[in-house]
Amino acid sequence: MRTKLLPLASAAVLACVTAATGLAAGSTVVTHFSFTTPRHQLCGIWGTAVVHGTSVFRDTGNGTYFRSGTFVGVFTADNGRSTTLTGAGPQKQTSPAVIDEQAGTVTITTTYGGLFEKFSITGGPTLSIDAGSFTLVDVFKYTGDPNNPAGDSISETVSRLDGPHPDLLTGGCEVLVPYLQGP
């Protein structure tokens, strides 16, 4: 699932979220980012990544947000082979976080659209593509703080899947490993 995606995709999303911290209701922040990750493993293969992109984040003022942007990340394995991950499109929290104090959980529903991810051989053909719309329902432990309610992740469920999304459900390693380990 999403937790198996390239670490650089996670880093790009984290950069976008970090840029939005402290926004007033209804405000919009545009952020350009570029960074290199420390050496890490992608699908069990060691390498580094260079990531760049643009994020537009809007606090809608009702406990939800809208974000859109683009990012490109190039993961280069220690053996010199590289793969490019590209993403673009909107992401919208569909309702405020639902806090269930009795159960100790927080549920957040988010809808994604556009090009969620495209893996390709750097400078070459596409290996896989996830595009179209889908909704994620994430359940977190409740922190006890209604202003920052989401704690550790408990579960994630994909719903309303529309379009090709082969890596969303599997993580993409079955496509990336053969190429990255190749001769």
C-alpha positions as CSV (number, residue, x, y, z in Angstrom):
1,M,0.0,0.0,0.0
2,R,1.1,3.6,0.3
3,T,3.6,2.8,3.1
4,K,5.7,0.9,0.5
5,L,6.0,3.8,-1.9
6,L,9.4,5.4,-2.6
7,P,10.7,7.2,0.5
8,L,11.2,10.2,-1.7
9,A,7.5,10.5,-2.3
10,S,7.0,10.4,1.4
11,A,9.6,13.1,1.9
12,A,8.0,15.3,-0.8
13,V,4.6,15.0,0.9
14,L,6.2,15.7,4.3
15,A,7.8,18.9,2.8
16,C,4.4,20.0,1.6
17,V,2.7,19.4,4.9
18,T,5.6,21.1,6.9
19,A,5.3,24.2,4.7
20,A,1.6,24.5,5.6
21,T,2.1,24.5,9.4
22,G,0.7,27.5,11.2
23,L,-1.7,28.7,8.4
24,A,-4.7,30.8,9.2
25,A,-8.0,29.6,8.1
26,G,-8.5,30.2,4.4
27,S,-4.9,31.0,3.7
28,T,-2.9,29.6,0.8
29,V,0.8,28.8,0.8
30,V,2.9,28.0,-2.3
31,T,6.2,26.2,-1.6
32,H,9.0,25.2,-4.0
33,F,11.2,22.4,-2.6
34,S,14.4,20.6,-3.6
35,F,16.4,18.2,-1.5
36,T,18.6,15.1,-1.5
37,T,17.8,12.3,0.8
38,P,20.3,10.4,2.9
39,R,21.3,7.0,1.7
40,H,18.4,4.6,2.2
41,Q,16.7,1.5,0.9
42,L,14.0,1.4,-1.7
43,C,12.5,-2.1,-2.0
44,G,15.6,-3.5,-0.3
45,I,18.0,-1.7,-2.7
46,W,20.4,0.9,-1.3
47,G,20.7,4.3,-2.9
48,T,19.9,8.0,-2.7
49,A,17.3,10.3,-4.1
50,V,17.0,13.9,-5.4
51,V,13.5,15.4,-5.1
52,H,12.1,18.7,-6.3
53,G,8.6,20.1,-6.9
54,T,6.0,22.7,-6.0
55,S,3.2,22.4,-3.4
56,V,0.1,24.6,-3.1
57,F,-1.7,24.1,0.3
58,R,-4.9,25.8,1.3
59,D,-6.5,25.6,4.7
60,T,-10.2,25.7,3.8
61,G,-11.2,27.1,7.2
62,N,-13.6,24.3,8.1
63,G,-11.2,21.7,9.4
64,T,-10.2,20.4,6.0
65,Y,-7.5,21.3,3.4
66,F,-6.9,21.2,-0.3
67,R,-3.4,20.5,-1.7
68,S,-2.1,20.2,-5.2
69,G,1.3,20.4,-6.8
70,T,3.9,18.4,-8.6
71,F,7.0,16.5,-7.6
72,V,9.8,14.6,-9.3
73,G,12.2,12.3,-7.5
74,V,15.1,10.4,-8.9
75,F,16.3,7.4,-6.9
76,T,19.8,6.2,-7.9
77,A,20.8,2.7,-6.7
78,D,24.3,2.1,-5.6
79,N,24.8,0.1,-8.8
80,G,24.1,3.3,-10.9
81,R,20.6,2.4,-12.1
82,S,18.0,5.0,-11.5
83,T,14.2,5.3,-11.5
84,T,12.1,8.5,-11.6
85,L,8.9,8.9,-9.6
86,T,6.6,11.7,-10.8
87,G,3.4,12.8,-9.2
88,A,0.9,15.6,-9.8
89,G,-2.6,16.5,-8.9
90,P,-5.0,17.5,-6.2
91,Q,-5.5,16.0,-2.7
92,K,-8.5,17.0,-0.6
93,Q,-9.5,16.1,2.9
94,T,-13.2,15.4,2.4
95,S,-14.4,16.2,6.0
96,P,-12.9,17.4,9.3
97,A,-11.1,14.7,11.3
98,V,-13.6,12.5,13.1
99,I,-12.6,12.0,16.7
100,D,-14.0,9.1,18.6
101,E,-12.8,9.7,22.2
102,Q,-14.4,6.5,23.5
103,A,-12.6,4.3,21.0
104,G,-9.4,6.5,21.1
105,T,-9.3,6.9,17.4
106,V,-9.3,9.7,14.7
107,T,-10.5,9.0,11.2
108,I,-9.4,11.1,8.3
109,T,-10.8,10.7,4.8
110,T,-8.8,12.1,1.8
111,T,-9.5,12.0,-1.9
112,Y,-6.7,12.0,-4.4
113,G,-6.8,12.7,-8.2
114,G,-4.6,13.2,-11.2
115,L,-1.3,11.4,-11.5
116,F,-0.7,9.8,-8.1
117,E,2.6,8.3,-9.2
118,K,4.5,7.3,-12.3
119,F,7.6,5.1,-12.0
120,S,9.9,5.2,-15.1
121,I,13.4,4.3,-16.0
122,T,15.2,7.7,-15.8
123,G,15.3,9.0,-19.3
124,G,13.5,6.0,-20.5
125,P,10.1,4.2,-20.6
126,T,7.4,4.0,-18.0
127,L,7.5,1.1,-15.6
128,S,4.1,1.7,-14.0
129,I,1.5,4.4,-13.6
130,D,-1.2,5.1,-11.0
131,A,-3.7,7.7,-12.2
132,G,-7.3,8.7,-11.7
133,S,-9.0,9.1,-8.4
134,F,-9.2,7.2,-5.2
135,T,-10.1,7.8,-1.5
136,L,-8.1,6.8,1.5
137,V,-9.7,6.3,4.9
138,D,-6.9,6.5,7.6
139,V,-7.5,5.6,11.2
140,F,-5.0,6.9,13.8
141,K,-4.7,6.7,17.6
142,Y,-6.2,9.8,19.2
143,T,-3.6,11.9,20.9
144,G,-6.1,13.5,23.3
145,D,-5.4,16.9,21.7
146,P,-8.3,18.0,19.5
147,N,-6.0,20.6,17.8
148,N,-3.5,17.9,16.8
149,P,-5.6,14.7,17.1
150,A,-3.8,12.2,14.8
151,G,-1.2,9.9,16.5
152,D,0.2,6.6,15.3
153,S,-1.4,5.0,12.3
154,I,-3.8,2.1,13.0
155,S,-5.1,1.3,9.5
156,E,-5.6,2.6,6.0
157,T,-8.4,1.5,3.6
158,V,-8.6,2.3,-0.1
159,S,-12.1,3.1,-1.4
160,R,-13.6,4.5,-4.5
161,L,-10.8,3.4,-6.8
162,D,-11.2,4.8,-10.4
163,G,-8.4,4.4,-12.9
164,P,-5.3,2.3,-13.1
165,H,-3.7,1.9,-9.7
166,P,-1.4,-1.2,-9.7
167,D,1.2,0.2,-7.3
168,L,-1.3,1.7,-4.8
169,L,-2.3,-1.8,-3.8
170,T,1.1,-3.5,-4.0
171,G,3.7,-0.8,-3.4
172,G,5.5,-1.1,-6.7
173,C,8.5,-3.1,-5.6
174,E,7.6,-6.0,-8.0
175,V,8.1,-3.5,-10.9
176,L,11.1,-1.6,-9.5
177,V,13.3,-4.4,-8.1
178,P,13.9,-6.3,-11.4
179,Y,15.0,-3.1,-13.2
180,L,17.1,-1.7,-10.3
181,Q,18.8,-5.1,-9.8
182,G,19.3,-5.7,-13.5
183,P,22.6,-6.2,-15.2
